[in-house]
Amino acid sequence: MIPLVDVKAQYAPFIPELQRRFAEVLESGRFIFGPEVEAFEREAAAYLGVPHAVGVANGTDALVLALEAMGVRRGDEVICPAFTFFATAEAIARVGATPVFADIDPVTLNLDPAAVAAAVTVRTRAIVPVHLFGRPAPLEALAALGLPLLEDAAQAFGAPGIATTGVCSTFSFFPTKNLFALGDGGLVACTDTGVADTVRQLRFHGSRDKRTFELVGTNSRLDAIQAAALRVFLPHLAGWNRARRDSAARYAELGLGEVVELPLDEPGHVYHMYVVRAPERERIAAALEDAGIASASYYVTPLHLQPALEHLGYPPGSLPETERAAAENLALPMWGGIGLAEQERVAAAVKSAVGVVV
Ligand SMILES: Cc1ncc(COP(=O)(O)O)c(C=O)c1O
């Protein structure tokens, strides 16, 4: 079986180093916050080129805390895509604001700046672009609209040019992500010192000193064991992302573009997922399954059509490019280090599914 993502293949070579680092954490007796988490926060901030990074429990908390720290409140509108994981809009709703969905660009699958501009009202408080599947969203065009940006970078750690435009950028370290923990983890990167300070407070019950509680916050921590693992992996991320880009180029060389629409390559794309488009994607997915190859279609019911957000009143057909992408996308196996033999099998199976003799 070829999986969609082989997480173990990525961390297996590091097991001895992970064991050494975990032993050090055990010796230290410091499991919550402490020097390991602080060191990771410094290293992650340096990697991203931002002044502040705050570790939190997961990428969903990262979004909620960033929105709160940016001052998004009940009555505000926040523009985001509907072709993304539910957490993007969920976080907006969790702080009491209203998600306003803008359609996507059919080629990049990221927010279309013209659609965002058309969705701006006097209530718009922020824009949340998602760097979907590892491809940077058009930050310059979105920033030109003059509203604060919160970059949902859950799928894009290491993509060049991200995290320095938004007031905050949020990351998930779920084990399938480009930079991953061995469990849950998240990060808020901030370009604004005051906002970073508030995120720090909010993640610990709104307190700076554990005695005085200035805000009603929550408990959202990155723990030392996960930070230790992330510190082992971070120096290898650039290599993994290069390997993902090489593997994407190899899919193209193997002729996949003759039978399905390939993701447009751009230098900044770090291929968290390798997502092709094909109107006949169900047939291809079934053929891949028969050949022992995993594939997946993402956000098949986009967010504006999810039952939890029905009250927002978006009818089917209201975001045509989002709905078309939802109906046509198919993610093929991709991870940092997928082998040539595996990619050849995938390409052959996709071609034979659409009737090409291989
Ligand atoms: C775009 C996006 N935003 C937010 C999240 C939430 O991250 P987490 O699962 O760590 O809460 C994810 C991933 O799961 C995601 O893909």
The ligand as a Gaussian input file, in Angstrom:
#p B3LYP/6-31G(d) Opt

LIG

0 1
 C       -5.682000      25.237000       7.000000
 C       -5.724000      24.690000       8.401000
 N       -6.045000      25.508000       9.426000
 C       -6.082000      25.067000      10.692000
 C       -5.796000      23.763000      11.008000
 C       -5.929000      23.326000      12.421000
 O       -4.775000      22.796000      12.991000
 P       -4.863000      21.732000      14.178000
 O       -5.370000      20.452000      13.613000
 O       -3.458000      21.635000      14.671000
 O       -5.777000      22.302000      15.216000
 C       -5.430000      22.878000       9.979000
 C       -5.041000      21.486000      10.192000
 O       -5.483000      20.628000      10.713000
 C       -5.412000      23.346000       8.639000
 O       -5.106000      22.538000       7.632000

